[in-house]
Amino acid sequence: MAYIHQISFIIDRDQLGRLDVGSPLQKGLSFLRVQLPDFEGFITSRARYSIDEGNDVLVVVESVWDDYESLEEHRASGVTEEKLRDDFGDLRDFRVREFVEVD
């Protein structure tokens, strides 16, 4: 059974350039993809943003963990939240959620 740590926040559509290759947020997400595998129980990570109409763009960053203890260790480290806030600044509607995969 996998456990998912999800962070989401909103940016304005005119800020989409902040997700381009070489931008601070994209560099931060790449940094996380390199750092997270060092954590015990790490399975994978992904980042995406909404493409539906409207001015708000929802950005979602997820990491998947093998067991609940690994998820807890990752959460306690704060590495994902700190990296996103450091690289992107104040994030609108910043939320952290955790899920368990349904078998």
C-alpha positions, 0 to 999 in steps of 0.5 A, a space after each residue: 500500500 502506497 502513501 502520498 504526500 501532496 502539496 498544492 498551491 495556486 498561481 495566476 496564469 500569467 505566472 506560468 513562466 515561473 514553471 519553465 525550464 530554468 525558472 526558480 520553481 522548476 529548479 526547485 522541483 528538479 532539486 526535490 527529484 534528486 533529493 527525495 530518493 535519499 529518503 528511506 521508502 521513497 517510490 516516486 515523485 511528480 509535479 503538474 499544473 492544471 490546464 483548464 480555463 480560468 486565471 488560477 492555475 493549480 500546481 500539485 507536487 506529490 511524492 509517493 512512499 512505501 510505508 507510513 513511517 517513511 511518509 512521516 519521516 519525510 513530513 517531519 523533514 519539511 524539505 519539500 515545503 521549505 524548498 518550494 517556499 524558498 524558491 517560489 516565495 509566498 504561495 497562494 492557497 498552500 495546502 499539504 494533504 496526505 493520502 493512502 492508496 486504495 487497494 
